[in-house]
Amino acid sequence: CFGLLGLFLINPLAIPGVAGLVFSIWGRVRSRDSEGGAGRLTRVLSIIGIVVSALAVVGFILNLLRH
């Protein structure tokens, strides 16, 4: 959710994108211990969160460089 907020909101500090990246990486690390369908779903969702959050942070940086 934080990654999506960072992707679609104009935030001068990029806090949602960075928070989404941190929480997604944390979820990915914790999902290694899980087995079965729930662990697989958590891994997939955390990877999607990492990608979306990284896009939000890169977009923020590109927006800074543009101005």
N, C-alpha and C positions, 0 to 999 in steps of 0.2 A: 504494500500500500504506500509506503514511503517513497519507493522508486517511482510509482505513478504520479504521486504528488509532485515530486521533484521534476518529472518530465513535463507536466502540464501547467505547473504554476510558475510564475515569475517570482523567484526568491533571491534576494540580493546576496544571501550567504550560502546557498545551495545546501541548506541543512537537511531537507527531506531526502535528497539524492544520496548524500553521504550516510545518513542514518539507514536508508534502505540498503546501501551497500554493506554496511557493518552488520546489520541484522541478517541479511541474506547469507553472508559468509559464515556467520555464527550458526545459522540454521543448517547450512551445508556440512559444517564440521560436526554438528550434533547428530545429523542424519546418518552418519557413518555407523553409529552404534545400533541403529534401528534395522530390523529385518522385516521382510514381508512387504505387503502392498502399501502400508502406511509409510514405511521407510522410503520406498521407491517414489511415492508421491511427494514426500517431503523433499527428496533430492531434486526432483524435476522442478518443483515450485521454487526451491532456493536458487537453482541455476537460472530460471527465468527472472527471478528477483535481482540476481547479480547483473544480468544483461541489461535489464531495464534501468536499474540504478546507475550502472556505468554509463549508459546513454544519457541519463539526466546530468551526471557530473560532467561528461564531455561536452554536452550542449551548453552547460553553464560556462565552462572554460572558453568555448568558442564564442559565446556571446560576450564575454569579457574582452577577448582579443579583438572582436569586431569593433568595439567602441574605442 
